[in-house]
Amino acid sequence: MKPKALVLRVSGTNCDKETYTALKVVGFDVCLTHINQLIRKETKLSEYNLLVIPGGFSFGDYISAGKIFAIELIYKLKKDLQNFINENKFIIGICNGFQVLVKLGIIPKPNFVQQVTLTDNDSMRFECRWVYLKVNKKNPSVLSFLPEIIELPVAHAEGKFFAQKDIVEEIIQKNYFLFQYCDKNGNVEVAYPLNPNGALKSIAGITDPTGRIIGLMPHPERFVIPKQYPLFKSKNGKKIIPFGRIFFELIKKEIEKF
């Protein structure tokens, strides 16, 4: 049987169909569900192996990006989420989904206490561009098996990773960070535009200690076929690797082990 993925949307979500399609491409059995269907028990989270919160502007990003979505989850679905986490299933938050996960307080530690945030880009404007990412090979996630340097697009206005100094140090020391913005050679000490938002330590994605709860600002669902790469016609015959496809395939293969 195919592993089952649930893509969760609310008012303002706008990357749900792209995410749905990406998961379909790699072989998931995918359900696209509104949060109210979970609240009303019309859809049961327990029946799925993977929960994905996609990008967009949930609830208009009022208060701050992802905040209202996080409030809805913690007050109406906390028990279901806790059970899902306890069963060692996978959760991925992409862009706005990452903002939801940190404000929900389940990464870097799944204790429902917020420790980090994603705040306004240093440029104070929406940033939409392709970036290089360095993959932390010491992170416990199966995604550490991605190539060391990958490319994915970003599209956000509140993507700057920020936390108190001691929290950032712990994330680095314990290898909870998964992706860092970098240059094409893998140097992570980069400034704008290579670091598109001013993120501390150039952090673009983190996980919980198990590596099963994953949050990232870049959009893997937007690079699952070569033609999604903006320069695919100018590679002079060089093979284009759709890193987003590898991203989701690694998750799928890990789920299939159990």
DRENTORTOR-98809 format. One record per residue: x, y, z of N, C-alpha, C in turn. Coordinates in Angstrom, 1 decimal. Example, Ala and Ser with C-alpha at 12.3 -4.5 7.8 and 13.67 -1.06 7.14 Angstrom:
BEGIN
PT  neast nnorth    nup caeast canorth   caup  ceast cnorth    cup
PT   13.2   -5.7    7.8   12.3    -4.5    7.8   13.2   -3.3    7.8
PT   12.8   -2.2    7.1   13.7    -1.1    7.1   12.9    0.0    7.9
# end
This chain:
BEGIN
PT  neast nnorth    nup caeast canorth   caup  ceast cnorth    cup
PT    0.8   -1.2    0.0    0.0     0.0    0.0    0.9    1.3    0.0
PT    0.4    2.3   -0.7    1.1     3.5   -0.7    1.1    4.2    0.7
PT    2.2    4.9    1.1    2.1     5.7    2.3    1.1    6.8    2.1
PT    0.4    7.2    3.2   -0.7     8.2    3.1   -0.2    9.5    3.6
PT   -0.4   10.6    2.8   -0.1    11.9    3.2   -1.3   12.8    3.3
PT   -1.3   13.7    4.3   -2.4    14.6    4.5   -1.9   16.0    4.3
PT   -2.4   16.7    3.3   -2.0    18.2    3.1   -3.1   19.0    3.7
PT   -2.8   19.8    4.7   -3.8    20.5    5.5   -3.8   22.0    5.1
PT   -5.0   22.5    4.8   -5.1    23.8    4.4   -6.2   24.6    5.2
PT   -6.1   25.9    5.2   -7.0    26.8    5.8   -7.3   28.0    4.8
PT   -8.1   28.9    5.3   -8.2    30.1    4.5   -6.9   30.8    4.3
PT   -6.5   31.1    3.1   -5.3    31.8    2.8   -4.1   30.9    2.3
PT   -4.3   29.6    2.6   -3.3    28.7    2.0   -3.3   28.7    0.5
PT   -2.2   28.8   -0.1   -2.2    28.8   -1.6   -1.2   27.9   -2.3
PT   -0.5   27.1   -1.5    0.5    26.2   -2.1    0.0   24.7   -1.9
PT   -1.2   24.6   -1.6   -1.8    23.2   -1.3   -1.8   22.3   -2.5
PT   -2.3   22.8   -3.6   -2.4    22.0   -4.8   -1.0   21.6   -5.4
PT    0.0   22.5   -5.3    1.3    22.2   -5.7    1.9   21.1   -4.8
PT    1.7   21.2   -3.5    2.2    20.2   -2.6    1.5   18.9   -2.8
PT    0.2   18.9   -3.0   -0.6    17.7   -3.3    0.0   17.0   -4.6
PT    0.2   17.8   -5.6    0.7    17.2   -6.9    2.1   16.7   -6.7
PT    3.0   17.4   -5.9    4.4    16.9   -5.7    4.4   15.5   -5.0
PT    3.5   15.4   -4.0    3.4    14.1   -3.2    2.9   13.0   -4.1
PT    1.9   13.4   -5.0    1.4    12.4   -5.9    2.5   11.9   -6.9
PT    3.3   12.8   -7.4    4.3    12.5   -8.3    5.3   11.4   -7.8
PT    5.6   11.5   -6.5    6.6    10.6   -5.9    5.9    9.3   -5.3
PT    4.6    9.2   -5.4    3.9     8.0   -5.1    3.1    7.9   -3.8
PT    2.8    9.0   -3.2    2.0     9.0   -2.0    0.5    8.9   -2.4
PT   -0.2    8.4   -1.5   -1.7     8.4   -1.5   -2.1    9.7   -0.7
PT   -2.5   10.7   -1.4   -2.6    12.1   -0.8   -4.1   12.5   -0.6
PT   -4.3   13.1    0.5   -5.6    13.8    0.8   -5.4   15.2    1.1
PT   -6.1   16.1    0.4   -6.1    17.5    0.6   -7.3   17.9    1.5
PT   -7.1   18.4    2.7   -8.1    18.5    3.7   -8.1   19.9    4.3
PT   -9.3   20.5    4.5   -9.4    21.7    5.3   -9.4   21.4    6.8
PT   -8.9   22.3    7.6   -8.7    22.0    9.0  -10.1   21.7    9.7
PT  -11.2   22.3    9.1  -12.5    22.1    9.7  -12.9   20.6    9.6
PT  -12.4   19.9    8.6  -12.7    18.5    8.4  -12.1   17.7    9.5
PT  -10.9   18.1    9.9  -10.2    17.4   11.1  -10.9   17.7   12.4
PT  -11.3   19.0   12.6  -12.0    19.4   13.8  -13.3   18.7   13.9
PT  -14.0   18.5   12.8  -15.3    17.8   12.8  -15.2   16.3   12.8
PT  -13.9   15.8   12.7  -13.7    14.3   12.7  -14.1   13.7   11.4
PT  -14.3   14.5   10.4  -14.7    13.9    9.1  -13.4   13.3    8.4
PT  -12.3   13.8    8.8  -11.0    13.2    8.4  -10.2   12.9    9.7
PT   -9.6   11.7    9.7   -8.8    11.3   10.9   -7.4   11.4   10.7
PT   -6.7   12.2   11.4   -5.2    12.4   11.3   -4.5   11.0   11.5
PT   -5.0   10.2   12.4   -4.4     9.0   12.8   -4.3    8.0   11.6
PT   -5.0    8.2   10.6   -5.0     7.3    9.4   -3.9    7.6    8.4
PT   -3.1    8.7    8.7   -2.0     9.1    7.8   -0.6    8.9    8.4
PT    0.3    8.8    7.5    1.8     8.6    7.8    2.5   10.0    7.9
PT    2.0   10.9    7.1    2.7    12.2    6.9    1.7   13.3    6.9
PT    1.9   14.3    7.7    1.1    15.6    7.7    2.0   16.7    7.1
PT    1.5   17.4    6.1    2.2    18.5    5.5    1.3   19.7    5.6
PT    1.9   20.8    6.2    1.3    22.1    6.2    2.0   23.0    5.2
PT    1.3   23.3    4.1    2.0    24.0    2.9    2.1   25.5    3.1
PT    2.6   26.1    2.1    2.9    27.5    2.1    1.6   28.3    1.8
PT    1.7   29.6    1.9    0.6    30.5    1.7    0.6   31.6    2.7
PT   -0.6   32.2    2.9   -0.8    33.3    3.9   -2.0   32.9    4.7
PT   -1.8   31.9    5.6   -2.9    31.4    6.3   -3.6   32.5    7.2
PT   -4.9   32.5    7.1   -5.7    33.5    7.7   -5.1   35.0    7.5
PT   -4.6   35.2    6.3   -4.1    36.5    6.0   -2.8   36.9    6.7
PT   -2.2   36.0    7.4   -1.0    36.3    8.2   -1.3   37.4    9.3
PT   -2.5   37.5    9.7   -2.8    38.4   10.7   -2.2   38.0   12.0
PT   -1.9   39.0   12.9   -1.1    38.9   14.1    0.4   38.7   13.7
PT    0.7   37.5   13.1    2.0    37.3   12.5    1.9   36.0   11.7
PT    2.8   35.8   10.8    2.6    34.7    9.8    2.5   33.3   10.5
PT    1.4   32.6   10.2    1.2    31.3   10.8    0.6   31.3   12.2
PT    0.4   32.4   12.8    0.0    32.4   14.2   -1.4   31.9   14.5
PT   -2.3   32.4   13.7   -3.7    32.0   13.9   -3.9   30.5   13.6
PT   -3.2   30.0   12.5   -3.2    28.6   12.2   -2.7   27.8   13.4
PT   -1.6   28.2   14.0   -1.1    27.5   15.1   -2.0   27.5   16.3
PT   -2.7   28.6   16.5   -3.7    28.7   17.6   -4.8   27.7   17.4
PT   -5.3   27.7   16.1   -6.4    26.7   15.8   -5.9   25.3   16.1
PT   -4.7   24.9   15.7   -4.2    23.6   16.0   -4.1   23.3   17.4
PT   -3.5   24.2   18.2   -3.2    23.9   19.6   -4.5   23.8   20.4
PT   -5.5   24.6   20.1   -6.7    24.6   20.9   -7.7   23.6   20.5
PT   -7.7   23.2   19.2   -8.7    22.3   18.7   -8.2   20.9   18.3
PT   -6.9   20.8   18.1   -6.3    19.5   17.6   -5.1   19.1   18.3
PT   -4.8   19.6   19.5   -3.5    19.3   20.2   -3.4   17.8   20.5
PT   -4.5   17.2   21.0   -4.4    15.8   21.4   -4.1   14.9   20.2
PT   -4.8   15.2   19.1   -4.5    14.5   17.8   -3.1   14.6   17.4
PT   -2.6   15.9   17.4   -1.2    16.1   17.0   -0.2   15.4   18.0
PT   -0.5   15.4   19.3    0.4    14.8   20.2    0.4   13.3   20.0
PT   -0.7   12.7   19.7   -0.7    11.3   19.4    0.0   11.0   18.1
PT   -0.1   11.8   17.1    0.6    11.7   15.8    2.1   11.7   16.0
PT    2.5   12.7   16.8    4.0    12.8   17.1    4.5   11.6   17.9
PT    3.7   11.1   18.9    4.1    10.0   19.7    4.2    8.7   18.9
PT    3.5    8.6   17.8    3.6     7.4   17.0    4.7    7.5   16.0
PT    5.6    8.5   16.1    6.8     8.7   15.3    6.4    8.8   13.8
PT    5.4    9.5   13.5    5.0     9.9   12.2    5.7   11.2   11.7
PT    5.6   11.5   10.5    6.3    12.6    9.9    5.4   13.9    9.8
PT    6.0   15.0   10.1    5.3    16.3    9.9    6.3   17.2    9.1
PT    5.8   17.8    8.1    6.6    18.8    7.3    5.8   20.1    7.2
PT    6.5   21.2    7.6    5.9    22.6    7.4    6.8   23.3    6.4
PT    6.2   23.7    5.3    6.9    24.4    4.3    6.5   25.9    4.2
PT    7.5   26.8    4.4    7.2    28.2    4.3    6.2   28.7    5.4
PT    5.0   29.0    5.0    4.0    29.3    6.0    3.8   28.2    7.0
PT    3.9   27.0    6.5    3.9    25.8    7.4    5.0   25.7    8.4
PT    6.2   26.2    8.0    7.3    26.3    9.0    6.9   27.3   10.0
PT    6.4   28.4    9.6    6.0    29.4   10.6    4.9   28.9   11.6
PT    4.0   28.1   11.0    3.0    27.4   11.9    3.7   26.5   12.9
PT    4.6   25.7   12.5    5.2    24.7   13.4    6.0   25.4   14.5
PT    6.7   26.5   14.2    7.5    27.1   15.3    6.6   27.8   16.3
PT    5.5   28.4   15.8    4.6    29.1   16.7    3.7   28.1   17.4
PT    3.5   26.9   16.9    2.8    25.8   17.6    3.7   25.3   18.7
PT    5.0   25.4   18.5    6.0    24.9   19.5    6.3   23.5   19.4
PT    6.4   22.9   18.2    6.8    21.5   18.1    8.1   21.3   17.4
PT    8.8   22.4   17.0   10.2    22.4   16.6   10.8   23.6   17.2
PT   12.0   23.5   17.7   12.9    22.4   17.6   12.6   21.3   18.7
PT   11.7   21.6   19.6   11.3    20.5   20.6    9.8   20.4   20.6
PT    9.3   19.2   20.5    7.8    19.0   20.4    7.1   19.1   21.7
PT    7.2   20.2   22.4    6.6    20.4   23.7    5.5   21.4   23.8
PT    5.1   21.9   22.6    4.1    23.0   22.4    4.5   24.2   23.2
PT    5.8   24.5   23.2    6.3    25.8   23.8    7.1   26.5   22.7
PT    6.7   27.7   22.3    7.5    28.3   21.2    8.9   28.7   21.7
PT    9.9   28.4   21.0   11.3    28.7   21.3   12.0   29.6   20.3
PT   11.5   29.5   19.0   12.1    30.2   17.9   11.0   30.9   17.2
PT   11.4   31.8   16.2   10.4    32.4   15.4   10.9   32.6   14.0
PT   10.0   33.0   13.1   10.4    33.5   11.8    9.8   34.9   11.6
PT   10.6   35.9   11.4   10.1    37.2   11.5   10.4   37.9   10.2
PT   10.1   39.2   10.1   10.3    40.0    8.9   11.7   39.9    8.3
PT   11.7   39.8    7.0   12.9    39.8    6.3   13.7   41.1    6.5
PT   15.0   41.0    6.6   15.8    42.3    6.8   15.5   43.3    5.7
PT   15.2   42.8    4.5   14.9    43.7    3.4   13.6   44.4    3.5
PT   12.7   43.9    4.4   11.4    44.5    4.7   10.5   44.4    3.4
PT   10.8   43.4    2.6    9.9    43.2    1.5    9.8   41.7    1.2
PT    8.9   41.3    0.4    8.7    39.9   -0.1    9.9   39.5   -0.9
PT   10.5   38.4   -0.6   11.6    37.9   -1.4   11.2   36.6   -2.1
PT   11.3   36.6   -3.4   11.0    35.5   -4.3   12.2   35.2   -5.2
PT   13.0   34.2   -4.9   14.2    33.9   -5.6   14.6   32.5   -5.4
PT   15.5   32.0   -6.2   16.1    30.7   -6.0   17.4   30.8   -5.1
PT   17.6   29.9   -4.2   18.7    29.9   -3.3   19.5   28.6   -3.3
PT   20.7   28.7   -2.9   21.5    27.5   -2.6   21.3   27.2   -1.1
PT   21.3   25.9   -0.8   21.1    25.4    0.5   22.2   24.4    0.8
PT   22.8   24.5    2.0   23.7    23.4    2.5   23.0   22.5    3.4
PT   23.1   21.2    3.1   22.4    20.2    3.9   23.3   19.8    5.1
PT   22.8   19.8    6.3   23.6    19.4    7.5   23.6   17.8    7.5
PT   24.7   17.2    7.2   24.8    15.8    7.2   24.7   15.1    8.6
PT   24.8   15.9    9.6   24.7    15.4   11.0   23.3   15.5   11.6
PT   22.4   16.1   10.8   21.0    16.1   11.3   20.4   14.7   11.3
PT   19.6   14.4   12.2   19.0    13.0   12.3   18.0   12.7   11.2
PT   17.5   13.7   10.5   16.5    13.5    9.5   17.0   12.7    8.3
PT   16.2   11.9    7.7   16.5    11.1    6.5   16.9   12.1    5.4
PT   16.5   13.4    5.5   16.8    14.4    4.5   18.3   14.7    4.5
PT   19.0   14.3    5.5   20.5    14.5    5.5   21.1   13.8    4.4
PT   20.4   12.8    3.7   20.9    12.1    2.6   20.8   12.8    1.3
PT   20.2   14.0    1.3   20.2    14.9    0.1   21.6   15.2   -0.3
PT   21.9   15.6   -1.5   23.2    16.1   -1.8   23.6   17.3   -0.9
PT   24.9   17.5   -0.7   25.3    18.5    0.3   24.9   19.9   -0.1
PT   24.8   20.2   -1.4   24.4    21.5   -1.8   23.2   21.4   -2.8
PT   22.1   22.0   -2.5   20.9    21.9   -3.4   20.4   23.3   -3.7
PT   19.5   23.3   -4.6   18.8    24.6   -5.0   17.3   24.4   -4.9
PT   16.7   25.4   -4.2   15.2    25.5   -4.2   14.8   26.9   -4.2
PT   13.5   27.2   -4.5   13.1    28.6   -4.5   12.5   29.0   -3.1
PT   12.6   30.2   -2.8   11.9    30.8   -1.6   10.9   31.8   -2.1
PT    9.9   32.1   -1.2    8.9    33.1   -1.5    8.3   33.5   -0.2
PT    8.8   34.5    0.5    8.2    34.8    1.8    8.6   36.3    2.2
PT    7.8   36.8    3.1    8.1    38.1    3.7    8.5   38.0    5.1
PT    8.2   36.9    5.8    8.6    36.7    7.2    9.4   35.4    7.3
PT   10.6   35.4    6.8   11.4    34.1    6.8   12.6   34.2    7.6
PT   12.9   35.3    8.3   14.1    35.4    9.1   14.1   34.5   10.3
PT   14.9   33.5   10.4   15.0    32.6   11.6   15.7   33.4   12.7
PT   15.0   33.4   13.9   15.5    34.2   15.0   15.1   33.5   16.3
PT   16.1   33.5   17.3   15.8    33.0   18.6   16.9   33.6   19.5
PT   16.7   33.4   20.8   17.7    33.8   21.8   19.0   33.1   21.6
PT   20.1   33.7   22.0   21.4    33.2   21.7   21.6   31.8   22.2
PT   21.1   31.5   23.4   21.3    30.1   23.9   20.5   29.1   23.1
PT   19.3   29.5   22.6   18.6    28.5   21.8   19.2   28.3   20.5
PT   19.7   29.3   19.9   20.4    29.2   18.6   21.7   28.3   18.8
PT   22.4   28.5   19.9   23.6    27.7   20.1   23.2   26.2   20.3
PT   22.1   26.0   21.0   21.7    24.6   21.2   21.3   23.9   19.9
PT   20.6   24.7   19.0   20.2    24.2   17.7   21.5   23.8   16.9
PT   22.5   24.6   17.0   23.7    24.3   16.2   24.5   23.2   16.9
PT   24.7   23.2   18.2   25.4    22.1   18.8   24.8   20.8   18.7
PT   23.4   20.7   18.8   22.7    19.4   18.7   22.3   19.1   17.3
PT   22.7   19.9   16.3   22.4    19.6   14.9   20.9   19.5   14.6
PT   20.2   20.4   15.2   18.7    20.4   14.9   18.5   21.2   13.6
PT   19.5   22.0   13.2   19.4    22.7   11.9   19.6   21.7   10.8
PT   18.8   21.8    9.7   18.9    20.9    8.6   19.4   21.6    7.3
PT   18.9   22.8    7.1   19.3    23.6    5.9   19.9   24.9    6.3
PT   20.9   25.4    5.6   21.5    26.7    5.7   21.6   27.4    4.4
PT   21.3   28.6    4.3   21.5    29.4    3.0   23.1   29.4    2.8
PT   23.5   29.3    1.6   24.9    29.3    1.3   25.2   29.8   -0.1
PT   26.4   29.9   -0.5   26.8    30.2   -1.9   27.0   28.8   -2.6
PT   27.3   28.9   -3.9   27.3    27.7   -4.7   28.5   26.7   -4.3
PT   29.4   27.2   -3.5   30.5    26.4   -2.9   30.2   25.9   -1.5
PT   29.1   26.2   -1.0   28.7    25.7    0.3   29.1   26.6    1.5
PT   29.6   27.8    1.2   29.9    28.7    2.3   28.6   29.3    2.9
PT   28.4   29.1    4.2   27.2    29.5    4.8   27.3   30.9    5.5
PT   28.4   31.5    5.5   28.6    32.9    6.0   28.3   33.8    4.8
PT   27.0   34.0    4.5   26.6    34.7    3.3   25.6   35.8    3.7
PT   25.7   36.9    3.0   24.7    38.0    3.2   23.7   38.0    2.1
PT   22.8   39.0    2.1   21.8    39.2    1.1   22.4   39.4   -0.2
PT   21.9   38.8   -1.3   20.6    38.0   -1.4   20.8   36.5   -1.2
PT   22.0   36.0   -1.0   22.2    34.6   -0.8   21.5   34.1    0.4
PT   21.6   34.9    1.5   20.7    34.8    2.6   19.6   35.7    2.4
PT   18.4   35.3    1.9   17.4    36.2    1.5   16.6   37.0    2.5
PT   16.8   36.6    3.8   16.0    37.2    4.9   16.8   37.7    6.1
PT   18.1   37.4    6.1   18.9    37.8    7.3   18.9   36.7    8.4
PT   18.5   35.5    8.1   18.4    34.5    9.1   19.6   34.3    9.9
PT   19.5   34.1   11.3   20.7    33.9   12.1   21.3   32.6   11.7
PT   22.6   32.6   11.6   23.4    31.4   11.2   23.0   30.9    9.9
PT   22.3   31.7    9.1   21.8    31.4    7.8   20.9   30.2    7.8
PT   20.2   30.0    8.9   19.3    28.8    9.0   18.0   29.0    8.2
PT   17.8   27.9    7.3   16.7    27.9    6.4   15.7   26.8    6.8
PT   16.1   25.9    7.6   15.2    24.8    8.0   15.8   24.0    9.2
PT   14.9   23.6   10.1   15.3    22.9   11.3   14.4   21.6   11.5
PT   14.8   20.8   12.4   13.9    19.6   12.8   13.9   19.5   14.3
PT   13.0   18.6   14.7   13.0    18.2   16.1   14.2   17.2   16.4
PT   14.4   16.7   17.6   15.5    15.8   17.8   15.5   14.5   17.1
PT   14.3   14.0   16.7   14.1    12.8   15.9   14.4   13.0   14.4
PT   14.3   14.2   14.0   14.4    14.4   12.5   13.1   14.1   11.8
PT   12.0   13.8   12.5   10.7    13.5   11.9    9.8   14.7   11.7
PT   10.0   15.7   12.5    9.3    17.0   12.4   10.2   18.0   11.7
PT    9.8   18.4   10.5   10.7    19.2    9.6   10.1   20.5    9.2
PT   10.8   21.6    9.4   10.3    22.9    8.9   11.3   23.6    8.1
PT   10.9   24.2    7.0   11.8    24.9    6.1   11.1   26.0    5.4
PT   11.9   27.0    5.1   11.3    28.2    4.3   11.3   27.9    2.8
PT   12.3   27.3    2.2   12.3    27.0    0.8   11.1   26.0    0.4
PT   10.8   26.0   -0.9    9.7    25.2   -1.4   10.1   24.0   -2.2
PT   10.2   22.8   -1.6   10.6    21.7   -2.3    9.5   21.2   -3.4
PT    8.3   21.6   -3.1    7.2    21.2   -4.0    7.2   21.9   -5.3
PT    8.0   23.0   -5.4    8.2    23.7   -6.6    9.3   23.3   -7.5
PT    9.9   22.2   -7.1   11.0    21.6   -7.9   11.0   20.1   -7.9
PT   10.0   19.5   -8.5    9.9    18.1   -8.6   10.1   17.5  -10.0
PT   10.1   18.4  -11.0   10.4    18.1  -12.4   11.4   19.1  -12.9
PT   12.3   18.7  -13.8   13.4    19.6  -14.3   12.9   20.9  -14.9
PT   11.7   20.8  -15.6   11.2    22.0  -16.2   10.8   23.1  -15.3
PT   10.7   22.8  -14.0   10.4    23.9  -13.0   11.7   24.7  -12.7
PT   12.8   24.2  -13.1   14.1    25.0  -12.9   14.1   26.1  -13.9
PT   14.3   27.4  -13.4   14.2    28.5  -14.4   15.2   28.5  -15.5
PT   16.3   27.9  -15.4   17.3    27.9  -16.4   17.5   26.5  -17.1
PT   16.4   25.8  -17.1   16.5    24.4  -17.6   16.9   24.3  -19.1
PT   16.6   25.4  -19.9   17.0    25.4  -21.3   18.4   25.8  -21.5
PT   19.1   26.3  -20.5   20.4    26.9  -20.7   21.5   26.1  -20.0
PT   21.2   24.8  -19.7   22.2    24.0  -19.0   23.1   23.2  -19.9
PT   22.9   23.5  -21.2   23.8    22.9  -22.2   24.0   21.4  -22.1
PT   22.9   20.7  -21.9   22.9    19.3  -21.8   23.2   18.7  -20.5
PT   23.5   19.6  -19.5   23.8    19.1  -18.2   22.6   18.7  -17.5
PT   22.6   17.5  -16.8   21.4    17.0  -16.2   21.0   17.9  -15.0
PT   19.7   18.1  -15.0   19.0    18.9  -13.9   18.5   18.0  -12.9
PT   18.9   18.1  -11.7   18.4    17.3  -10.6   17.2   18.0   -9.9
PT   16.0   17.5   -9.9   14.9    18.1   -9.2   15.0   17.8   -7.7
PT   15.6   18.6   -6.9   15.9    18.3   -5.5   14.7   18.1   -4.7
PT   13.6   18.8   -5.1   12.3    18.7   -4.4   11.8   17.2   -4.5
PT   12.0   16.6   -5.6   11.5    15.3   -5.8   12.3   14.3   -4.9
PT   13.6   14.5   -4.8   14.4    13.7   -3.9   14.0   13.9   -2.5
PT   13.7   15.1   -2.1   13.2    15.5   -0.8   12.1   14.6   -0.4
PT   11.0   14.6   -1.2    9.8    13.8   -0.9   10.0   12.3   -1.0
PT   10.9   11.9   -2.0   11.2    10.5   -2.1   11.9    9.9   -0.9
PT   12.8   10.7   -0.3   13.5    10.2    0.9   12.5   10.0    2.0
PT   11.6   10.9    2.2   10.5    10.8    3.2    9.7    9.5    3.0
PT    9.3    9.3    1.7    8.4     8.2    1.4    9.2    6.9    1.7
PT   10.4    6.8    1.3   11.2     5.5    1.5   11.3    5.2    3.0
PT   11.5    6.3    3.8   11.7     6.1    5.2   10.4    5.6    5.8
PT    9.2    6.1    5.4    7.9     5.7    5.9    7.7    4.2    5.5
PT    8.1    3.8    4.3    7.9     2.5    3.8    8.7    1.4    4.6
PT    9.7    1.8    5.4   10.4     0.9    6.2    9.6    0.3    7.3
PT    8.6    1.0    7.7    7.8     0.7    8.9    6.5    0.0    8.6
# end
